[in-house]
Amino acid sequence: MISVAKLNDFQRMWQETSREVLAAVARVGESGWFILGREVEEFEKKLADYWGLQHAVGVANGLDAIEICLRSLGIAEGDEVLTTPLSAFATTLAITRAGAAPVFCDVDETGLLDLELCRDVLTRHSEMSWLLPVHLYGHALDLQALESLRDDFEITIVEDCAQSIGACSRGRVTGSVGQAAATSFYPTKNLGALGDAGAILTDRDDVAESARALRHYGQSSTYVHDLAGLNSRLDEVQAAILARVFLPRLPGWNERRRAVADRYREGIDNPAISIPPIPPGSESVWHLFPVLVNGADRESFMTHMGALGVQTGIHYPRLITEQKALESCGGARIEGTLERAVRYAACEVSLPIHPFLSDEEVDSVTVACNSWRPR
């Protein structure tokens, strides 16, 4: 059976972009320079300009981007970092790899980190000075509230923008409140590479300088290693493809995602399916389109959608606090209960949303949702 709607459609993306992608690859091949050259420099400049920040530093992936942000900002062994339990595990893995300890508090009704709960935790734990929020699903957290936390508690914030490139909060871009931000160009992202890649965004010269050293074995100059760094270099081929082919298309691709989300929000009408609210002031770019169904009915819903040719996914079926890997990092310290995060993990289903969905496919997803009945 041919899917009516795929979660992602890389074949269609290739059909649209293949000629330009191959030209970018040829350009790199003909240059004879494959690592940290002009293509990376050009992409970093274009990305920083797009984001409205002073610096972009290309790295190998989004996990490294978060870790390098933390280390560039001076995180120390044992420092506690307040973060969300509902995200990809990479968010927390970056904290532990940097030698710090994650502390988790619940999400709000949108599925994003509850900033009011964060305020309560920071009030009760004055020694805590790090916050790592995630702009999940392509939504933007309330940046006014985030800025207030930063200033009131004098904390260091690293924003995880892996899912939110192009998203704004009341006209302000995600990644602009924290001292640094990290993003990923994993292929499924709104701006995805043809493989792994990531970047660090910051207005601080010292953070950018440190990040450039850390990504390249910690070198301040050739064979001079002032820091214990990583091998996390964005290669020329990915940079060329991102800068020359995909980044120019990103505004249009994000607008299409918004149009698809609008059709879903207007058309899905089933009392057994709820669409989570958008954070106040968020101008979302809809990396994902989550809906919530009763946890006991999730398998039934996904089976129903699949039978009608609609691919679905789950983001995320197990909280980070439940991951066995945390045991080797000292376990999970939780502030309060994780009631809403638990509900998301049990009930969330992601519907197809990408720039290459046709209106007919979007309508087919809507019809499939509306025709489902719980067991």
C-alpha positions as CSV (number, residue, x, y, z in Angstrom):
1,M,0.0,0.0,0.0
2,I,1.3,3.5,-0.9
3,S,1.2,5.9,2.0
4,V,-1.3,8.8,1.6
5,A,0.9,10.9,3.8
6,K,4.4,10.3,5.0
7,L,5.9,11.7,8.2
8,N,8.8,13.0,6.0
9,D,9.2,12.8,2.3
10,F,12.8,12.9,1.3
11,Q,12.1,11.6,-2.2
12,R,10.0,14.7,-3.0
13,M,12.6,16.9,-1.4
14,W,15.3,15.3,-3.7
15,Q,13.1,15.8,-6.7
16,E,12.9,19.5,-6.0
17,T,16.5,20.1,-5.0
18,S,18.7,17.4,-6.6
19,R,20.1,19.5,-9.4
20,E,21.3,22.2,-7.0
21,V,22.5,19.8,-4.4
22,L,24.7,18.0,-7.0
23,A,26.0,21.3,-8.2
24,A,27.0,22.2,-4.6
25,V,28.7,18.9,-4.1
26,A,30.6,19.4,-7.4
27,R,31.7,22.9,-6.3
28,V,33.2,21.4,-3.1
29,G,34.9,18.6,-5.0
30,E,36.4,20.9,-7.5
31,S,37.7,23.2,-4.7
32,G,39.9,20.4,-3.3
33,W,39.1,21.6,0.3
34,F,36.7,19.4,2.3
35,I,36.9,20.4,6.0
36,L,36.5,23.8,7.6
37,G,36.9,25.9,4.5
38,R,35.1,28.6,2.6
39,E,31.8,26.8,2.4
40,V,31.6,26.4,6.2
41,E,32.5,30.1,6.6
42,E,29.9,31.2,4.1
43,F,27.2,29.0,5.7
44,E,28.0,30.3,9.2
45,K,27.7,33.9,8.0
46,K,24.4,33.2,6.3
47,L,23.0,31.3,9.2
48,A,24.0,34.0,11.7
49,D,22.4,36.6,9.4
50,Y,19.2,34.6,9.1
51,W,19.1,34.1,12.9
52,G,19.9,37.8,13.6
53,L,22.8,36.9,15.9
54,Q,26.5,37.7,15.6
55,H,28.0,34.3,15.4
56,A,27.2,30.8,14.1
57,V,29.6,28.0,14.6
58,G,29.1,24.8,12.5
59,V,29.6,21.5,14.3
60,A,29.0,17.8,13.5
61,N,25.6,17.4,15.1
62,G,23.1,18.9,17.5
63,L,24.3,16.9,20.5
64,D,27.8,18.3,20.2
65,A,26.3,21.8,19.7
66,I,24.6,21.7,23.1
67,E,27.7,20.3,24.9
68,I,30.0,22.8,23.3
69,C,27.6,25.6,24.3
70,L,27.7,24.5,27.9
71,R,31.5,24.1,27.9
72,S,32.1,27.4,26.2
73,L,30.0,29.1,28.8
74,G,32.2,27.6,31.6
75,I,30.0,24.8,33.0
76,A,31.8,23.0,35.8
77,E,31.9,19.4,37.0
78,G,28.8,18.8,39.1
79,D,26.9,21.9,38.2
80,E,23.1,21.4,38.1
81,V,21.2,22.2,34.9
82,L,17.4,22.6,35.1
83,T,15.8,21.1,32.0
84,T,12.8,19.2,30.5
85,P,12.1,15.4,30.8
86,L,10.2,15.5,27.5
87,S,12.7,15.8,24.6
88,A,15.2,13.8,22.7
89,F,17.7,12.2,25.0
90,A,20.5,14.2,23.4
91,T,19.4,17.2,25.3
92,T,20.3,15.5,28.6
93,L,23.2,13.5,27.2
94,A,24.9,16.8,26.4
95,I,24.6,17.9,30.0
96,T,26.1,14.7,31.4
97,R,28.9,14.7,28.8
98,A,29.8,18.2,29.9
99,G,30.2,16.8,33.4
100,A,27.1,18.5,34.8
101,A,24.0,17.0,36.4
102,P,20.5,17.3,34.9
103,V,17.5,18.3,37.1
104,F,14.1,17.9,35.7
105,C,10.7,19.6,36.2
106,D,7.4,19.2,34.5
107,V,6.1,20.6,31.2
108,D,3.1,22.8,30.9
109,E,-0.1,22.1,28.9
110,T,1.7,22.8,25.7
111,G,4.3,20.1,26.3
112,L,7.1,22.6,26.7
113,L,9.1,23.2,29.9
114,D,6.9,24.9,32.5
115,L,8.7,28.2,33.1
116,E,6.6,29.0,36.2
117,L,7.7,25.8,37.7
118,C,11.3,26.7,36.8
119,R,10.9,30.0,38.7
120,D,9.7,28.0,41.8
121,V,12.7,25.6,41.5
122,L,15.2,28.5,41.1
123,T,13.7,30.3,44.0
124,R,14.1,27.3,46.3
125,H,17.6,26.4,45.0
126,S,19.6,29.6,44.8
127,E,22.7,27.6,44.0
128,M,21.3,26.4,40.7
129,S,22.6,28.7,37.9
130,W,22.0,26.8,34.6
131,L,18.8,26.4,32.5
132,L,18.5,24.4,29.3
133,P,15.0,24.8,27.8
134,V,13.8,23.1,24.6
135,H,11.6,24.9,22.0
136,L,9.8,21.7,21.3
137,Y,7.6,20.8,18.3
138,G,8.7,23.9,16.5
139,H,7.0,26.1,19.1
140,A,8.7,29.0,20.8
141,L,8.7,29.2,24.6
142,D,7.6,32.5,26.0
143,L,10.8,34.5,25.6
144,Q,9.6,37.3,27.9
145,A,9.2,34.8,30.7
146,L,12.5,33.2,29.8
147,E,14.3,36.5,29.8
148,S,12.8,37.3,33.2
149,L,14.2,34.1,34.6
150,R,17.6,34.9,33.2
151,D,17.7,38.4,34.7
152,D,15.9,37.7,38.0
153,F,18.1,34.7,38.9
154,E,21.3,35.7,37.0
155,I,21.4,32.2,35.4
156,T,23.1,31.0,32.3
157,I,20.7,29.7,29.6
158,V,21.5,27.5,26.6
159,E,18.4,27.3,24.3
160,D,17.9,24.0,22.5
161,C,16.5,25.2,19.1
162,A,16.9,21.9,17.2
163,Q,13.2,22.0,16.4
164,S,12.5,25.7,16.2
165,I,14.7,27.3,13.5
166,G,12.6,30.3,12.3
167,A,10.2,30.3,15.2
168,C,9.5,33.5,17.1
169,S,7.9,34.6,20.4
170,R,6.0,37.9,19.9
171,G,8.4,38.6,17.0
172,R,11.6,37.6,18.8
173,V,13.5,34.6,17.5
174,T,14.2,31.6,19.6
175,G,17.8,31.4,20.7
176,S,18.1,35.2,21.4
177,V,17.5,35.1,25.2
178,G,20.1,32.6,26.2
179,Q,23.8,33.3,26.3
180,A,24.1,30.7,23.6
181,A,21.8,28.4,21.5
182,A,22.2,25.1,19.8
183,T,20.5,23.7,16.8
184,S,20.6,20.5,14.7
185,F,20.5,19.9,11.0
186,Y,19.5,16.2,11.3
187,P,17.6,15.4,8.1
188,T,14.1,15.5,9.6
189,K,14.6,19.0,10.9
190,N,13.0,22.0,9.2
191,L,16.5,22.9,8.0
192,G,18.0,19.5,7.6
193,A,21.3,18.3,6.0
194,L,21.9,15.2,4.0
195,G,23.4,13.6,7.1
196,D,24.3,14.8,10.6
197,A,25.2,18.5,11.3
198,G,24.6,21.2,13.8
199,A,25.5,24.7,14.9
200,I,26.0,27.0,17.8
201,L,24.4,30.5,17.8
202,T,25.6,33.4,20.1
203,D,26.1,37.1,20.3
204,R,29.2,36.6,22.5
205,D,32.6,36.8,20.9
206,D,34.2,34.7,23.6
207,V,31.7,31.9,23.3
208,A,32.1,31.7,19.6
209,E,35.9,31.7,19.9
210,S,35.8,28.9,22.4
211,A,33.3,26.9,20.4
212,R,35.5,27.1,17.3
213,A,38.4,25.7,19.3
214,L,36.4,23.0,21.0
215,R,34.9,21.7,17.8
216,H,38.5,21.2,16.4
217,Y,40.3,19.2,19.1
218,G,40.5,22.3,21.3
219,Q,43.0,24.0,19.0
220,S,43.6,27.8,19.3
221,S,45.9,27.5,16.3
222,T,47.4,24.5,14.4
223,Y,48.8,22.0,16.8
224,V,48.3,24.3,19.8
225,H,45.7,22.7,22.1
226,D,44.6,25.0,24.9
227,L,41.4,23.0,25.6
228,A,40.4,19.3,25.6
229,G,38.1,19.5,22.6
230,L,36.1,17.3,20.4
231,N,36.2,16.2,16.8
232,S,33.0,18.0,15.8
233,R,33.6,19.7,12.5
234,L,30.9,20.6,10.0
235,D,32.2,19.4,6.6
236,E,32.3,21.5,3.5
237,V,29.7,19.3,1.6
238,Q,27.0,19.7,4.2
239,A,27.7,23.4,4.6
240,A,27.5,24.0,0.8
241,I,24.2,22.1,0.5
242,L,22.7,24.0,3.5
243,A,23.9,27.4,2.5
244,R,23.2,27.2,-1.3
245,V,20.2,25.0,-1.5
246,F,18.2,24.5,1.7
247,L,18.6,27.7,3.7
248,P,17.2,29.9,0.9
249,R,14.1,27.6,0.8
250,L,13.6,27.6,4.6
251,P,11.2,30.5,4.8
252,G,8.9,29.0,2.2
253,W,9.2,25.6,3.7
254,N,8.2,26.9,7.1
255,E,5.3,28.8,5.7
256,R,4.0,25.6,4.1
257,R,4.3,23.8,7.5
258,R,2.3,26.6,9.0
259,A,-0.4,26.3,6.3
260,V,-0.6,22.5,6.9
261,A,-0.9,23.1,10.7
262,D,-3.7,25.6,10.1
263,R,-5.6,23.1,8.0
264,Y,-5.2,20.4,10.7
265,R,-6.3,22.8,13.4
266,E,-9.3,23.9,11.5
267,G,-10.3,20.5,10.1
268,I,-9.7,17.9,12.9
269,D,-12.9,17.5,14.8
270,N,-13.0,14.4,16.9
271,P,-13.7,14.5,20.7
272,A,-11.3,11.6,21.2
273,I,-8.4,13.7,19.7
274,S,-7.1,16.9,21.3
275,I,-4.6,19.3,19.8
276,P,-2.3,20.8,22.4
277,P,-2.4,24.6,22.8
278,I,0.3,26.8,21.3
279,P,2.5,28.7,23.8
280,P,1.3,32.3,24.2
281,G,2.9,34.5,21.6
282,S,4.5,31.7,19.7
283,E,4.9,32.0,16.0
284,S,5.5,28.4,15.5
285,V,7.3,26.6,12.6
286,W,5.7,23.2,13.3
287,H,8.6,20.8,13.2
288,L,6.1,18.3,14.5
289,F,2.3,18.3,14.7
290,P,1.4,16.5,18.0
291,V,-2.1,15.4,19.0
292,L,-3.1,13.6,22.2
293,V,-5.3,10.6,22.5
294,N,-6.1,8.4,25.5
295,G,-3.0,6.4,26.2
296,A,-4.9,3.1,26.1
297,D,-6.2,4.0,22.7
298,R,-2.9,5.2,21.1
299,E,-2.1,1.9,19.4
300,S,-5.7,1.7,18.0
301,F,-5.4,5.2,16.7
302,M,-2.1,4.6,15.0
303,T,-3.3,1.3,13.5
304,H,-6.4,3.1,12.1
305,M,-4.3,5.9,10.6
306,G,-1.9,3.3,9.0
307,A,-4.7,1.4,7.5
308,L,-5.8,4.5,5.7
309,G,-2.3,5.2,4.5
310,V,-1.2,7.8,7.0
311,Q,2.2,7.4,8.7
312,T,2.3,8.5,12.4
313,G,5.0,8.7,15.0
314,I,5.5,9.2,18.8
315,H,7.6,12.0,20.3
316,Y,8.5,10.9,22.9
317,P,7.2,7.5,24.3
318,R,9.6,7.4,27.3
319,L,10.6,10.3,29.4
320,I,14.3,11.1,29.7
321,T,14.0,10.4,33.5
322,E,13.0,6.8,32.7
323,Q,16.1,6.1,30.4
324,K,18.4,3.4,31.8
325,A,21.4,5.4,30.5
326,L,20.9,8.0,33.2
327,E,21.8,5.4,35.9
328,S,25.4,5.6,34.9
329,C,25.3,9.4,35.2
330,G,24.0,9.5,38.7
331,G,20.4,9.1,38.0
332,A,17.6,11.6,37.6
333,R,16.8,14.3,40.1
334,I,13.2,15.5,39.7
335,E,11.7,18.6,41.2
336,G,8.0,18.0,41.9
337,T,5.9,15.7,39.9
338,L,6.0,15.1,36.1
339,E,2.3,14.6,35.7
340,R,1.9,16.5,32.4
341,A,5.1,15.1,30.9
342,V,3.9,11.5,31.8
343,R,0.6,12.3,30.0
344,Y,2.4,13.4,26.9
345,A,4.6,10.4,26.8
346,A,1.6,8.1,27.1
347,C,-0.8,9.9,24.8
348,E,1.1,11.9,22.1
349,V,1.0,11.0,18.4
350,S,2.7,13.0,15.6
351,L,0.8,13.5,12.4
352,P,2.6,14.1,9.0
353,I,3.8,17.7,8.6
354,H,6.4,18.7,6.1
355,P,6.6,21.1,3.1
356,F,5.9,18.5,0.5
357,L,2.4,17.5,1.6
358,S,-0.3,18.3,-0.9
359,D,-3.6,19.8,0.2
360,E,-5.3,16.5,-0.8
361,E,-2.9,14.6,1.5
362,V,-3.6,17.0,4.4
363,D,-7.3,16.5,3.9
364,S,-6.8,12.7,3.8
365,V,-5.1,12.9,7.2
366,T,-7.9,15.1,8.6
367,V,-10.6,12.6,7.3
368,A,-8.6,9.7,8.8
369,C,-8.5,11.5,12.2
370,N,-12.2,12.4,12.2
371,S,-13.2,8.8,11.2
372,W,-11.4,7.2,14.1
373,R,-13.4,5.9,17.1
374,P,-11.8,4.6,20.3
375,R,-12.2,1.0,21.2
